[in-house]
Amino acid sequence: MQDDIREAISMIQARGFQVKLGRSIGVSDDQFAGSDELRANDLKNFLEDQDIEAILLARGGYGTMRTLNQLSEDVWQSHHKLIIGYSDVTVLHGWLNTRLGTPSLHATMPVSFTTHSAASVETLLDSLLGKLPEYRIPAHLKNRDGLAKGVITGGNLSILYSMLGTRWDWDASGMILLLEDVDEYLYHIDRMMVALYSAGKLERLAGVIVGGMTDMHDNAIPFGMDATSIIASWLPENIPVCMGFPAGHQSDNLAVPFGIEATLEVNSSGGHLYYS
């Protein structure tokens, strides 16, 4: 088992939680933490285990869609557990929040406990104890003023894009969509936003929160806009947009409860996100 996972377990236990490990922890199968079947069985067993209330994914990367395809929809519909993670875990957030109406938690994961800020870990653990967060975000030039009420969903833009047209596709109509990404070319960001726009995913949103757009790349011939400008250019004009939110692939990856009602206020002072 990796040292960072061990340290994360100690931090979780120090807050009074009991930890149960999946069989895939510490297993390696090329780029994956064990086979698709092994990881799917871990998820299925945890979903069916009546003593487990929350499932914290150890890390992101790639493989959640492969795992999800190993499980029937019935297992998710019959067993509602709080799924926690970000990045590749976006696959689960989108499916659970928008199709099943099940809450989840967009938050840091054990492999990042020691590299993300202390507030990232604390807001995750506080959320598990039922303490809903409230965030005030500094003003941003690309913000759009307004008020939105609705369930928050979303996550990694690349993953949301990869889900289009699959049986795990998402529909955030009437919801507040959070977007973040890492290590992408600017024209890739535009391509993905065009796809979301063309698929009708953006036209009925209540609001948008944009987190970290980290380590973006450009070509020798510049694209001409940064990532936040690209995203803003494809969003409806009549909804609030809060840029620079501390979530995603960055040191500050604060916990954001998904799938439950929230309020987003954006004005000249910045953004204010809170839960009723």
Residue, then its C-alpha position, 0 to 999 in steps of 0.5 A: m500500500q502506498d504511503d500516501i494512502r496509509e497517511a490518508i487512512s490515519m487522518i480519516q480514522a483520527r476524525g472518528f471514522q472506521v475504514k474498510l479497504g477494497r481488495s483493489i487497494g495496492v493492486s496494479d494491473d498496468q495503469f489500473a488498480g487491478s482488473d475491471e472486474l476486481r474494481a467493479n466487485d469492490l464497488k458492488n460489495f461496498l454498495e451492498d454492505q449495510d455497514i458502509e455509508a460512504i465510498l471514498l475512491a482512492r484516486g482518479g486517473y482513468g478507469t471509472m467508465r470501464t468499471l461502471n460498465q461491469l455493473s448493472e444499473d439495478v445495483w446503483q438504484s437499490h443501494h444508495k451510498l455517498i460516492i466521494g471523489y473528483s476527476d475520473v469519478t465525474v462519471l459516477h457524479g453525473w450518473l448518480n446526480t442527474r439520472l438517479g437523483t442520488p447525492s455525492l461529494h466532489a472532493t479530494m481523494p486519499v492519494s492527494f490528502t498530503t498534496h492538497s491543502a488542509a482545507s481540502v481534507e477538512t471540508l471533505l471530513d466536515s461534509l461527512l459529519g453533516k456540516l454543509p460548507e459555505y464559500r465566498i469566492p473573490a470577484h473574477l473578470k469573467n463572472r456573470d452576475g445572477l442568482a441560481k438555486g438548484v442541485i450542483t453536479g458536474g466535475n471534470l470537463s473531459i469526463l463529461y464530454s466522454m459520457l455524451g451519447t453513452r448509457w451513462d449520459w447526464d442531463a443537468s437541466g435546471m442544475i448548477l454545473l461545475l466544470e474543471d480540467v487539467d493538462e488540456y490544450l485550449y482547442h481541446i477545451d473549445r472542442m469539448m464545450v462545442a460538443l456540450y453546446s451542440a448536445g443541448k447540455l448548456e441551454r437549460l442550466a441554472g448556473v455554472i461554477v468554473g474551478g481550476m483550469t490547471d496546466m493548460h497548453d496552447n499551440a505555436i499559433p495561439f488559440g486566442m483565448d484562455a480556458t475561462s474565456i472559451i468556456a464563457s463564450w459557450l454559456p448562456e448569457n442569462i445565468p450566473v457564472c462563478m469563475g475561479f472556484p477552488a475545486g479541481h486539480q489544484s492545491d485548493n480542492l474544496a469539497v462541494p456536495f453534489g445532488i442536493e439543493a444549493t444557492l449560487e449568488v454572483n455579484s460585483s463582490g464575487g461568488h457566494l455558494y451555500y446550502s439551505 
